[in-house]
């Protein structure tokens, strides 16, 4: 089931609320644009790389910190932006005491990104099947990692080790009922549908 403009997807573990601005279905998977709201202390679920996708983050309000290839970067003025190329380790978090709002644009493989992040990972978090930081538990992580290794690879363990470990665990996980691309999450309805916020010109300049 495709995501649509204005749909809201939430990750209660990570404190994220995502509103779809441009879905992948509009452009054949070339691009997804999302409004990302994060509670104070909210963060992406872990440091990771995207093998083929690039991401641009542009601040609308609040303050968001990044670690990009080991280099700290902070966006604290509307319109400030960072571009993260494929294969670069990164993570982000709301480093302020108020809700932050930034635009995240994913280019290339964005339909698969929607399936993994908004459907699978957010669905697992909603059902309490992740760590407090939003990471799937070991057997679930094995099948999800093997299914979506073209989209995201977490960096807490070197990828060659993950490939061997999760390759061995995934058949066991599947026998126990874990699914890397679970139809329950692929078909779960969004939390709600809302009107998009109007973006200032300095933010629109980066994305449109």
DRENGUBA-527727 format. One record per residue (C-alpha): residue in three letters; chain; x negated, y, z. Coordinates in Angstrom, 3 decimals. Last residue first. Layout:
(gutor 'ALA' 'A' (X Y Z));
...
This chain:
(gutor 'UNK' 'A' (-11.530 22.449 -4.975));
(gutor 'UNK' 'A' (-13.663 20.958 -2.198));
(gutor 'UNK' 'A' (-16.443 23.311 -1.127));
(gutor 'UNK' 'A' (-14.771 26.580 -2.093));
(gutor 'UNK' 'A' (-11.606 25.522 -0.272));
(gutor 'UNK' 'A' (-13.448 25.857 3.050));
(gutor 'UNK' 'A' (-14.580 29.462 2.489));
(gutor 'UNK' 'A' (-11.154 30.289 1.101));
(gutor 'UNK' 'A' (-9.354 29.366 4.331));
(gutor 'UNK' 'A' (-7.257 26.182 4.350));
(gutor 'UNK' 'A' (-3.475 26.100 4.721));
(gutor 'UNK' 'A' (-2.504 23.217 6.969));
(gutor 'UNK' 'A' (-0.839 20.287 5.237));
(gutor 'UNK' 'A' (2.806 19.551 5.993));
(gutor 'UNK' 'A' (3.346 16.359 7.948));
(gutor 'UNK' 'A' (4.084 12.637 7.540));
(gutor 'UNK' 'A' (4.138 10.334 10.539));
(gutor 'UNK' 'A' (2.192 7.574 12.282));
(gutor 'UNK' 'A' (1.423 5.899 8.963));
(gutor 'UNK' 'A' (3.156 2.651 7.985));
(gutor 'UNK' 'A' (1.283 -0.618 8.360));
(gutor 'UNK' 'A' (0.896 -2.476 5.060));
(gutor 'UNK' 'A' (-2.910 -2.768 4.948));
(gutor 'UNK' 'A' (-2.891 -3.251 8.711));
(gutor 'UNK' 'A' (-0.663 -6.308 8.818));
(gutor 'UNK' 'A' (-2.235 -7.498 5.553));
(gutor 'UNK' 'A' (-5.595 -7.895 7.364));
(gutor 'UNK' 'A' (-8.674 -7.230 5.245));
(gutor 'UNK' 'A' (-11.446 -8.941 7.189));
(gutor 'UNK' 'A' (-8.999 -11.379 8.707));
(gutor 'UNK' 'A' (-9.354 -13.123 12.072));
(gutor 'UNK' 'A' (-7.244 -16.245 12.515));
(gutor 'UNK' 'A' (-9.546 -18.566 14.451));
(gutor 'UNK' 'A' (-10.579 -20.356 11.247));
(gutor 'UNK' 'A' (-11.450 -16.934 9.803));
(gutor 'UNK' 'A' (-13.729 -16.191 12.762));
(gutor 'UNK' 'A' (-15.537 -19.518 12.350));
(gutor 'UNK' 'A' (-16.124 -18.818 8.655));
(gutor 'UNK' 'A' (-17.345 -15.271 9.521));
(gutor 'UNK' 'A' (-19.862 -16.281 12.182));
(gutor 'UNK' 'A' (-22.626 -17.589 9.890));
(gutor 'UNK' 'A' (-22.399 -14.729 7.392));
(gutor 'UNK' 'A' (-22.053 -12.375 10.341));
(gutor 'UNK' 'A' (-25.444 -13.413 11.705));
(gutor 'UNK' 'A' (-27.283 -13.604 8.361));
(gutor 'UNK' 'A' (-25.879 -10.365 6.944));
(gutor 'UNK' 'A' (-26.169 -8.596 10.287));
(gutor 'UNK' 'A' (-29.856 -9.491 10.532));
(gutor 'UNK' 'A' (-30.549 -8.210 6.993));
(gutor 'UNK' 'A' (-28.542 -5.016 7.862));
(gutor 'UNK' 'A' (-30.599 -4.084 10.922));
(gutor 'UNK' 'A' (-28.416 -3.926 14.072));
(gutor 'UNK' 'A' (-26.843 -0.728 15.470));
(gutor 'UNK' 'A' (-26.743 0.515 11.866));
(gutor 'UNK' 'A' (-23.127 0.052 10.876));
(gutor 'UNK' 'A' (-22.605 -0.742 7.215));
(gutor 'UNK' 'A' (-19.709 0.940 5.440));
(gutor 'UNK' 'A' (-18.059 0.593 2.013));
(gutor 'UNK' 'A' (-19.779 -2.182 0.017));
(gutor 'UNK' 'A' (-20.105 -4.263 3.200));
(gutor 'UNK' 'A' (-16.305 -4.287 3.425));
(gutor 'UNK' 'A' (-15.363 -7.972 3.538));
(gutor 'UNK' 'A' (-18.577 -9.155 5.231));
(gutor 'UNK' 'A' (-18.342 -6.414 7.839));
(gutor 'UNK' 'A' (-14.650 -7.069 8.494));
(gutor 'UNK' 'A' (-15.231 -10.804 8.886));
(gutor 'UNK' 'A' (-18.116 -10.421 11.350));
(gutor 'UNK' 'A' (-16.615 -7.454 13.176));
(gutor 'UNK' 'A' (-13.555 -9.511 14.004));
(gutor 'UNK' 'A' (-15.785 -12.194 15.492));
(gutor 'UNK' 'A' (-17.814 -9.639 17.491));
(gutor 'UNK' 'A' (-15.174 -7.152 18.647));
(gutor 'UNK' 'A' (-14.358 -4.273 16.330));
(gutor 'UNK' 'A' (-16.047 -0.923 17.130));
(gutor 'UNK' 'A' (-13.751 1.926 18.203));
(gutor 'UNK' 'A' (-15.917 3.462 20.943));
(gutor 'UNK' 'A' (-13.767 1.916 23.711));
(gutor 'UNK' 'A' (-14.502 -1.451 22.035));
(gutor 'UNK' 'A' (-11.994 -2.728 19.501));
(gutor 'UNK' 'A' (-8.873 -4.876 19.439));
(gutor 'UNK' 'A' (-6.607 -2.523 21.386));
(gutor 'UNK' 'A' (-3.836 -2.689 18.779));
(gutor 'UNK' 'A' (-4.291 0.955 17.742));
(gutor 'UNK' 'A' (-8.041 0.370 17.450));
(gutor 'UNK' 'A' (-7.506 -2.616 15.142));
(gutor 'UNK' 'A' (-5.176 -0.530 12.991));
(gutor 'UNK' 'A' (-7.678 2.349 12.814));
(gutor 'UNK' 'A' (-10.390 -0.051 11.667));
(gutor 'UNK' 'A' (-8.287 -1.911 9.087));
(gutor 'UNK' 'A' (-6.005 0.767 7.645));
(gutor 'UNK' 'A' (-7.595 4.209 7.831));
(gutor 'UNK' 'A' (-11.216 3.065 7.839));
(gutor 'UNK' 'A' (-11.336 -0.075 5.714));
(gutor 'UNK' 'A' (-8.502 0.432 3.253));
(gutor 'UNK' 'A' (-9.139 4.169 2.867));
(gutor 'UNK' 'A' (-12.837 3.536 2.208));
(gutor 'UNK' 'A' (-11.897 0.939 -0.427));
(gutor 'UNK' 'A' (-9.865 3.572 -2.241));
(gutor 'UNK' 'A' (-12.768 6.010 -1.828));
(gutor 'UNK' 'A' (-15.245 3.872 -3.752));
(gutor 'UNK' 'A' (-16.880 7.041 -5.085));
(gutor 'UNK' 'A' (-16.579 10.461 -3.376));
(gutor 'UNK' 'A' (-15.425 10.870 0.227));
(gutor 'UNK' 'A' (-14.365 14.337 1.395));
(gutor 'UNK' 'A' (-14.035 15.035 5.094));
(gutor 'UNK' 'A' (-12.472 18.342 6.115));
(gutor 'UNK' 'A' (-13.010 19.492 9.677));
(gutor 'UNK' 'A' (-10.838 20.308 12.657));
(gutor 'UNK' 'A' (-12.078 20.291 16.241));
(gutor 'UNK' 'A' (-9.939 20.092 19.372));
(gutor 'UNK' 'A' (-11.427 21.973 22.291));
(gutor 'UNK' 'A' (-14.259 21.498 24.773));
(gutor 'UNK' 'A' (-16.919 21.306 22.091));
(gutor 'UNK' 'A' (-19.276 18.610 20.806));
(gutor 'UNK' 'A' (-16.775 16.839 18.585));
(gutor 'UNK' 'A' (-18.764 13.900 17.217));
(gutor 'UNK' 'A' (-20.569 12.817 14.040));
(gutor 'UNK' 'A' (-22.595 9.867 12.754));
(gutor 'UNK' 'A' (-25.208 9.369 10.071));
(gutor 'UNK' 'A' (-27.638 7.028 8.382));
(gutor 'UNK' 'A' (-28.307 7.947 4.748));
(gutor 'UNK' 'A' (-27.645 5.189 2.164));
(gutor 'UNK' 'A' (-25.354 7.246 -0.049));
(gutor 'UNK' 'A' (-25.811 11.029 0.285));
(gutor 'UNK' 'A' (-24.442 13.128 3.126));
(gutor 'UNK' 'A' (-23.388 16.682 2.260));
(gutor 'UNK' 'A' (-23.056 19.191 5.095));
(gutor 'UNK' 'A' (-20.754 22.195 5.310));
(gutor 'UNK' 'A' (-20.213 25.486 7.120));
(gutor 'UNK' 'A' (-16.913 27.022 6.005));
(gutor 'UNK' 'A' (-15.717 27.926 9.489));
(gutor 'UNK' 'A' (-18.677 28.411 11.869));
(gutor 'UNK' 'A' (-19.935 25.853 14.415));
(gutor 'UNK' 'A' (-21.335 23.009 12.313));
(gutor 'UNK' 'A' (-24.197 21.332 14.170));
(gutor 'UNK' 'A' (-27.027 19.311 12.633));
(gutor 'UNK' 'A' (-29.386 16.882 14.393));
(gutor 'UNK' 'A' (-31.860 14.996 12.152));
(gutor 'UNK' 'A' (-32.198 11.208 12.596));
(gutor 'UNK' 'A' (-31.037 10.536 9.029));
(gutor 'UNK' 'A' (-28.042 12.727 9.755));
(gutor 'UNK' 'A' (-27.007 13.117 13.406));
(gutor 'UNK' 'A' (-23.986 15.364 13.389));
(gutor 'UNK' 'A' (-22.298 17.825 15.749));
(gutor 'UNK' 'A' (-18.846 19.311 15.275));
(gutor 'UNK' 'A' (-17.585 22.631 16.677));
(gutor 'UNK' 'A' (-14.105 24.106 16.542));
(gutor 'UNK' 'A' (-12.462 25.276 13.359));
(gutor 'UNK' 'A' (-12.391 24.555 9.609));
(gutor 'UNK' 'A' (-15.764 22.811 9.307));
(gutor 'UNK' 'A' (-16.736 21.138 6.047));
(gutor 'UNK' 'A' (-17.941 17.535 5.840));
(gutor 'UNK' 'A' (-19.047 16.116 2.488));
(gutor 'UNK' 'A' (-19.430 12.379 2.086));
(gutor 'UNK' 'A' (-21.198 10.313 -0.549));
(gutor 'UNK' 'A' (-20.227 6.755 -1.414));
(gutor 'UNK' 'A' (-22.390 3.890 -2.716));
(gutor 'UNK' 'A' (-24.005 2.139 0.265));
(gutor 'UNK' 'A' (-22.246 4.196 2.958));
(gutor 'UNK' 'A' (-24.364 4.249 6.101));
(gutor 'UNK' 'A' (-23.476 3.960 9.766));
(gutor 'UNK' 'A' (-23.811 5.377 13.269));
(gutor 'UNK' 'A' (-20.750 4.417 15.287));
(gutor 'UNK' 'A' (-16.999 4.820 15.797));
(gutor 'UNK' 'A' (-16.713 8.414 14.581));
(gutor 'UNK' 'A' (-16.332 10.737 17.513));
(gutor 'UNK' 'A' (-13.922 12.403 19.915));
(gutor 'UNK' 'A' (-15.551 14.141 22.879));
(gutor 'UNK' 'A' (-12.961 16.905 22.800));
(gutor 'UNK' 'A' (-10.163 15.579 20.546));
(gutor 'UNK' 'A' (-10.868 15.223 16.842));
(gutor 'UNK' 'A' (-8.805 16.452 13.893));
(gutor 'UNK' 'A' (-9.870 15.249 10.448));
(gutor 'UNK' 'A' (-8.155 16.674 7.355));
(gutor 'UNK' 'A' (-8.895 14.163 4.613));
(gutor 'UNK' 'A' (-10.016 14.302 0.977));
(gutor 'UNK' 'A' (-10.366 11.066 -0.987));
(gutor 'UNK' 'A' (-12.200 10.864 -4.309));
(gutor 'UNK' 'A' (-13.024 8.563 -7.221));
(gutor 'UNK' 'A' (-10.620 5.786 -6.280));
(gutor 'UNK' 'A' (-8.554 6.046 -9.464));
(gutor 'UNK' 'A' (-7.795 9.761 -9.100));
(gutor 'UNK' 'A' (-4.406 10.203 -7.446));
(gutor 'UNK' 'A' (-4.528 6.797 -5.724));
(gutor 'UNK' 'A' (-7.641 7.929 -3.828));
(gutor 'UNK' 'A' (-5.522 10.281 -1.727));
(gutor 'UNK' 'A' (-6.030 14.075 -1.575));
(gutor 'UNK' 'A' (-4.976 15.843 1.643));
(gutor 'UNK' 'A' (-4.381 12.856 3.924));
(gutor 'UNK' 'A' (-4.091 13.783 7.593));
(gutor 'UNK' 'A' (-6.463 12.097 10.033));
(gutor 'UNK' 'A' (-6.167 12.138 13.830));
(gutor 'UNK' 'A' (-9.267 10.986 15.698));
(gutor 'UNK' 'A' (-9.750 10.422 19.425));
(gutor 'UNK' 'A' (-12.112 7.510 18.846));
(gutor 'UNK' 'A' (-10.096 4.886 20.728));
(gutor 'UNK' 'A' (-6.720 6.331 19.763));
(gutor 'UNK' 'A' (-7.483 6.155 16.018));
(gutor 'UNK' 'A' (-4.676 7.875 14.143));
(gutor 'UNK' 'A' (-3.431 8.002 10.558));
(gutor 'UNK' 'A' (-1.112 10.787 9.365));
(gutor 'UNK' 'A' (0.397 10.920 5.877));
(gutor 'UNK' 'A' (0.498 14.358 4.261));
(gutor 'UNK' 'A' (-0.449 13.217 0.765));
(gutor 'UNK' 'A' (-0.087 9.473 0.276));
(gutor 'UNK' 'A' (-1.895 6.267 1.241));
(gutor 'UNK' 'A' (-1.519 3.321 -1.101));
(gutor 'UNK' 'A' (0.000 0.000 0.000));
